[in-house]
Amino acid sequence: MEERRWVPDGPLDVGLALQPLRRGSGDPTWRLGADGAVWRTCRTPDGPSTLRVSVGGGAVHG
């Protein structure tokens, strides 16, 4: 599993930032966790993929 870390210039709401990727309230590929993390799935040329994006310690993790 690969992880990336990015430190934004200011506060960031990942749910709000990634909201345009959601296709309606019933989109089964996009979920917002109780901790504010966004879970997103998609199909890639290498097969199915799951991505979790969260904020912690002033950085975005994904």
N, CA, C and O atoms as a Tinker XYZ file with bonds, in Angstrom:
   248  protein
     1  N      0.843000   -1.177000    0.000000    73     2
     2  CA     0.000000    0.000000    0.000000    64     1     3
     3  C      0.889000    1.241000    0.000000    63     2     4     5
     4  O      1.856000    1.327000    0.756000    81     3
     5  N      0.553000    2.176000   -0.839000    73     3     6
     6  CA     1.316000    3.408000   -0.962000    64     5     7
     7  C      0.555000    4.548000   -0.289000    63     6     8     9
     8  O     -0.670000    4.619000   -0.377000    81     7
     9  N      1.284000    5.437000    0.381000    73     7    10
    10  CA     0.644000    6.581000    1.036000    64     9    11
    11  C      1.371000    7.855000    0.647000    63    10    12    13
    12  O      2.596000    7.878000    0.521000    81    11
    13  N      0.606000    8.903000    0.460000    73    11    14
    14  CA     1.154000   10.230000    0.168000    64    13    15
    15  C      0.751000   11.177000    1.284000    63    14    16    17
    16  O     -0.266000   10.976000    1.948000    81    15
    17  N      1.560000   12.215000    1.486000    73    15    18
    18  CA     1.296000   13.230000    2.514000    64    17    19
    19  C      1.515000   14.590000    1.880000    63    18    20    21
    20  O      2.495000   14.801000    1.166000    81    19
    21  N      0.587000   15.523000    2.146000    73    19    22
    22  CA     0.683000   16.872000    1.597000    64    21    23
    23  C      0.288000   17.855000    2.685000    63    22    24    25
    24  O     -0.707000   17.648000    3.380000    81    23
    25  N      1.061000   18.923000    2.837000    73    23    26
    26  CA     0.776000   19.951000    3.840000    64    25    27
    27  C      0.228000   21.185000    3.121000    63    26    28    29
    28  O      0.972000   21.878000    2.427000    81    27
    29  N     -1.081000   21.465000    3.284000    73    27    30
    30  CA    -1.670000   22.638000    2.632000    64    29    31
    31  C     -1.265000   23.933000    3.338000    63    30    32    33
    32  O     -0.783000   23.907000    4.470000    81    31
    33  N     -1.462000   25.050000    2.667000    73    31    34
    34  CA    -1.122000   26.355000    3.233000    64    33    35
    35  C     -2.051000   26.766000    4.372000    63    34    36    37
    36  O     -1.689000   27.616000    5.185000    81    35
    37  N     -3.234000   26.177000    4.442000    73    35    38
    38  CA    -4.202000   26.525000    5.478000    64    37    39
    39  C     -5.126000   25.355000    5.740000    63    38    40    41
    40  O     -4.899000   24.258000    5.229000    81    39
    41  N     -6.173000   25.575000    6.538000    73    39    42
    42  CA    -7.116000   24.497000    6.846000    64    41    43
    43  C     -7.791000   23.970000    5.570000    63    42    44    45
    44  O     -8.035000   24.722000    4.627000    81    43
    45  N     -8.081000   22.682000    5.564000    73    43    46
    46  CA    -8.695000   22.068000    4.395000    64    45    47
    47  C     -9.763000   21.084000    4.833000    63    46    48    49
    48  O     -9.529000   20.251000    5.709000    81    47
    49  N    -10.929000   21.181000    4.227000    73    47    50
    50  CA   -12.017000   20.231000    4.438000    64    49    51
    51  C    -11.988000   19.273000    3.248000    63    50    52    53
    52  O    -12.435000   19.633000    2.159000    81    51
    53  N    -11.469000   18.059000    3.440000    73    51    54
    54  CA   -11.327000   17.131000    2.312000    64    53    55
    55  C    -12.678000   16.737000    1.734000    63    54    56    57
    56  O    -12.796000   16.538000    0.525000    81    55
    57  N    -13.693000   16.621000    2.575000    73    55    58
    58  CA   -15.029000   16.295000    2.076000    64    57    59
    59  C    -15.536000   17.346000    1.109000    63    58    60    61
    60  O    -16.084000   17.020000    0.056000    81    59
    61  N    -15.354000   18.599000    1.463000    73    59    62
    62  CA   -15.781000   19.704000    0.603000    64    61    63
    63  C    -14.914000   19.784000   -0.658000    63    62    64    65
    64  O    -15.426000   20.039000   -1.748000    81    63
    65  N    -13.623000   19.571000   -0.510000    73    63    66
    66  CA   -12.711000   19.652000   -1.655000    64    65    67
    67  C    -12.970000   18.543000   -2.678000    63    66    68    69
    68  O    -12.839000   18.766000   -3.882000    81    67
    69  N    -13.337000   17.353000   -2.203000    73    67    70
    70  CA   -13.547000   16.220000   -3.105000    64    69    71
    71  C    -15.007000   16.031000   -3.506000    63    70    72    73
    72  O    -15.318000   15.147000   -4.304000    81    71
    73  N    -15.898000   16.843000   -2.967000    73    71    74
    74  CA   -17.335000   16.745000   -3.253000    64    73    75
    75  C    -17.650000   16.725000   -4.754000    63    74    76    77
    76  O    -18.543000   15.981000   -5.160000    81    75
    77  N    -16.956000   17.508000   -5.601000    73    75    78
    78  CA   -17.280000   17.466000   -7.037000    64    77    79
    79  C    -17.080000   16.091000   -7.686000    63    78    80    81
    80  O    -17.625000   15.844000   -8.762000    81    79
    81  N    -16.318000   15.199000   -7.065000    73    79    82
    82  CA   -16.123000   13.855000   -7.610000    64    81    83
    83  C    -17.311000   12.945000   -7.318000    63    82    84    85
    84  O    -17.435000   11.874000   -7.912000    81    83
    85  N    -18.171000   13.362000   -6.418000    73    83    86
    86  CA   -19.335000   12.560000   -6.032000    64    85    87
    87  C    -20.444000   12.736000   -7.063000    63    86    88    89
    88  O    -20.693000   13.848000   -7.529000    81    87
    89  N    -21.100000   11.656000   -7.412000    73    87    90
    90  CA   -22.176000   11.692000   -8.407000    64    89    91
    91  C    -23.525000   11.471000   -7.727000    63    90    92    93
    92  O    -24.170000   10.438000   -7.912000    81    91
    93  N    -23.935000   12.459000   -6.941000    73    91    94
    94  CA   -25.221000   12.386000   -6.251000    64    93    95
    95  C    -25.106000   11.728000   -4.894000    63    94    96    97
    96  O    -24.082000   11.128000   -4.568000    81    95
    97  N    -26.174000   11.843000   -4.094000    73    95    98
    98  CA   -26.152000   11.335000   -2.717000    64    97    99
    99  C    -26.137000    9.811000   -2.637000    63    98   100   101
   100  O    -25.785000    9.254000   -1.598000    81    99
   101  N    -26.511000    9.136000   -3.711000    73    99   102
   102  CA   -26.527000    7.675000   -3.705000    64   101   103
   103  C    -25.306000    7.043000   -4.353000    63   102   104   105
   104  O    -25.310000    5.843000   -4.627000    81   103
   105  N    -24.266000    7.821000   -4.602000    73   103   106
   106  CA   -23.061000    7.312000   -5.264000    64   105   107
   107  C    -22.392000    6.244000   -4.399000    63   106   108   109
   108  O    -21.907000    6.558000   -3.312000    81   107
   109  N    -22.356000    4.980000   -4.859000    73   107   110
   110  CA   -21.760000    3.915000   -4.050000    64   109   111
   111  C    -20.230000    3.941000   -4.035000    63   110   112   113
   112  O    -19.612000    3.173000   -3.297000    81   111
   113  N    -19.610000    4.809000   -4.836000    73   111   114
   114  CA   -18.148000    4.854000   -4.899000    64   113   115
   115  C    -17.549000    5.926000   -4.008000    63   114   116   117
   116  O    -16.331000    6.101000   -4.004000    81   115
   117  N    -18.373000    6.657000   -3.245000    73   115   118
   118  CA   -17.908000    7.808000   -2.459000    64   117   119
   119  C    -18.583000    7.773000   -1.095000    63   118   120   121
   120  O    -19.810000    7.735000   -1.011000    81   119
   121  N    -17.797000    7.785000   -0.033000    73   119   122
   122  CA   -18.348000    7.801000    1.326000    64   121   123
   123  C    -17.566000    8.771000    2.189000    63   122   124   125
   124  O    -16.353000    8.914000    2.039000    81   123
   125  N    -18.265000    9.434000    3.091000    73   123   126
   126  CA   -17.647000   10.320000    4.069000    64   125   127
   127  C    -17.716000    9.615000    5.415000    63   126   128   129
   128  O    -18.806000    9.341000    5.917000    81   127
   129  N    -16.556000    9.319000    6.003000    73   127   130
   130  CA   -16.500000    8.621000    7.280000    64   129   131
   131  C    -16.827000    9.533000    8.448000    63   130   132   133
   132  O    -16.802000   10.756000    8.311000    81   131
   133  N    -17.134000    8.946000    9.593000    73   131   134
   134  CA   -17.454000    9.707000   10.806000    64   133   135
   135  C    -16.285000   10.581000   11.245000    63   134   136   137
   136  O    -16.485000   11.603000   11.902000    81   135
   137  N    -15.064000   10.185000   10.884000    73   135   138
   138  CA   -13.871000   10.954000   11.254000    64   137   139
   139  C    -13.540000   12.050000   10.240000    63   138   140   141
   140  O    -12.530000   12.740000   10.384000    81   139
   141  N    -14.390000   12.217000    9.209000    73   139   142
   142  CA   -14.166000   13.237000    8.193000    64   141   143
   143  C    -13.353000   12.760000    7.006000    63   142   144   145
   144  O    -13.140000   13.514000    6.056000    81   143
   145  N    -12.895000   11.512000    7.048000    73   143   146
   146  CA   -12.124000   10.958000    5.928000    64   145   147
   147  C    -13.055000   10.645000    4.762000    63   146   148   149
   148  O    -14.208000   10.263000    4.962000    81   147
   149  N    -12.556000   10.806000    3.566000    73   147   150
   150  CA   -13.306000   10.468000    2.361000    64   149   151
   151  C    -12.777000    9.143000    1.823000    63   150   152   153
   152  O    -11.570000    8.962000    1.663000    81   151
   153  N    -13.698000    8.221000    1.546000    73   151   154
   154  CA   -13.367000    6.940000    0.924000    64   153   155
   155  C    -13.905000    6.982000   -0.497000    63   154   156   157
   156  O    -15.065000    7.336000   -0.713000    81   155
   157  N    -13.076000    6.625000   -1.460000    73   155   158
   158  CA   -13.501000    6.637000   -2.851000    64   157   159
   159  C    -12.963000    5.396000   -3.548000    63   158   160   161
   160  O    -11.817000    5.000000   -3.336000    81   159
   161  N    -13.796000    4.789000   -4.377000    73   159   162
   162  CA   -13.373000    3.628000   -5.154000    64   161   163
   163  C    -13.487000    3.947000   -6.638000    63   162   164   165
   164  O    -14.270000    4.805000   -7.044000    81   163
   165  N    -12.704000    3.252000   -7.431000    73   163   166
   166  CA   -12.788000    3.407000   -8.885000    64   165   167
   167  C    -12.131000    2.203000   -9.543000    63   166   168   169
   168  O    -11.420000    1.430000   -8.902000    81   167
   169  N    -12.384000    2.065000  -10.821000    73   167   170
   170  CA   -11.724000    1.026000  -11.608000    64   169   171
   171  C    -10.553000    1.656000  -12.342000    63   170   172   173
   172  O    -10.671000    2.744000  -12.907000    81   171
   173  N     -9.428000    0.968000  -12.327000    73   171   174
   174  CA    -8.235000    1.434000  -13.032000    64   173   175
   175  C     -7.829000    0.358000  -14.043000    63   174   176   177
   176  O     -8.367000   -0.749000  -14.004000    81   175
   177  N     -6.903000    0.657000  -14.935000    73   175   178
   178  CA    -6.428000   -0.376000  -15.865000    64   177   179
   179  C     -5.823000   -1.586000  -15.142000    63   178   180   181
   180  O     -5.792000   -2.686000  -15.693000    81   179
   181  N     -5.341000   -1.381000  -13.900000    73   179   182
   182  CA    -4.762000   -2.479000  -13.122000    64   181   183
   183  C     -5.783000   -3.196000  -12.254000    63   182   184   185
   184  O     -5.438000   -4.171000  -11.587000    81   183
   185  N     -7.034000   -2.736000  -12.243000    73   183   186
   186  CA    -8.080000   -3.355000  -11.445000    64   185   187
   187  C     -8.715000   -2.361000  -10.489000    63   186   188   189
   188  O     -8.397000   -1.172000  -10.529000    81   187
   189  N     -9.622000   -2.841000   -9.618000    73   187   190
   190  CA   -10.317000   -1.962000   -8.680000    64   189   191
   191  C     -9.347000   -1.292000   -7.703000    63   190   192   193
   192  O     -8.312000   -1.856000   -7.348000    81   191
   193  N     -9.703000   -0.085000   -7.281000    73   191   194
   194  CA    -8.854000    0.681000   -6.369000    64   193   195
   195  C     -9.711000    1.358000   -5.308000    63   194   196   197
   196  O    -10.838000    1.771000   -5.584000    81   195
   197  N     -9.180000    1.473000   -4.096000    73   195   198
   198  CA    -9.834000    2.194000   -3.006000    64   197   199
   199  C     -8.868000    3.244000   -2.488000    63   198   200   201
   200  O     -7.687000    2.963000   -2.285000    81   199
   201  N     -9.370000    4.457000   -2.275000    73   199   202
   202  CA    -8.560000    5.564000   -1.788000    64   201   203
   203  C     -9.222000    6.153000   -0.550000    63   202   204   205
   204  O    -10.422000    6.428000   -0.555000    81   203
   205  N     -8.446000    6.347000    0.507000    73   203   206
   206  CA    -8.916000    7.029000    1.716000    64   205   207
   207  C     -8.107000    8.306000    1.851000    63   206   208   209
   208  O     -6.877000    8.264000    1.885000    81   207
   209  N     -8.794000    9.452000    1.931000    73   207   210
   210  CA    -8.139000   10.750000    2.085000    64   209   211
   211  C     -8.597000   11.338000    3.407000    63   210   212   213
   212  O     -9.797000   11.452000    3.660000    81   211
   213  N     -7.631000   11.717000    4.261000    73   211   214
   214  CA    -7.964000   12.260000    5.576000    64   213   215
   215  C     -7.008000   13.394000    5.927000    63   214   216   217
   216  O     -5.963000   13.566000    5.300000    81   215
   217  N     -7.390000   14.160000    6.939000    73   215   218
   218  CA    -6.550000   15.245000    7.443000    64   217   219
   219  C     -6.165000   14.910000    8.873000    63   218   220   221
   220  O     -7.012000   14.516000    9.674000    81   219
   221  N     -4.884000   15.067000    9.193000    73   219   222
   222  CA    -4.405000   14.816000   10.548000    64   221   223
   223  C     -3.038000   15.435000   10.746000    63   222   224   225
   224  O     -2.172000   15.321000    9.879000    81   223
   225  N     -2.839000   16.078000   11.862000    73   223   226
   226  CA    -1.546000   16.679000   12.153000    64   225   227
   227  C     -1.167000   17.788000   11.190000    63   226   228   229
   228  O      0.016000   18.017000   10.937000    81   227
   229  N     -2.172000   18.485000   10.646000    73   227   230
   230  CA    -1.911000   19.579000    9.725000    64   229   231
   231  C     -1.576000   19.153000    8.314000    63   230   232   233
   232  O     -1.228000   19.987000    7.478000    81   231
   233  N     -1.679000   17.844000    8.034000    73   231   234
   234  CA    -1.359000   17.334000    6.702000    64   233   235
   235  C     -2.523000   16.518000    6.156000    63   234   236   237
   236  O     -3.344000   15.997000    6.910000    81   235
   237  N     -2.576000   16.418000    4.849000    73   235   238
   238  CA    -3.554000   15.575000    4.168000    64   237   239
   239  C     -2.863000   14.258000    3.855000    63   238   240   241
   240  O     -1.757000   14.240000    3.314000    81   239
   241  N     -3.517000   13.162000    4.195000    73   239   242
   242  CA    -2.966000   11.822000    3.977000    64   241   243
   243  C     -3.861000   11.081000    2.995000    63   242   244   245
   244  O     -5.087000   11.145000    3.085000    81   243
   245  N     -3.241000   10.382000    2.064000    73   243   246
   246  CA    -4.035000    9.628000    1.115000    64   245   247
   247  C     -3.222000    8.568000    0.436000    63   246   248
   248  O     -3.743000    7.834000   -0.403000    81   247
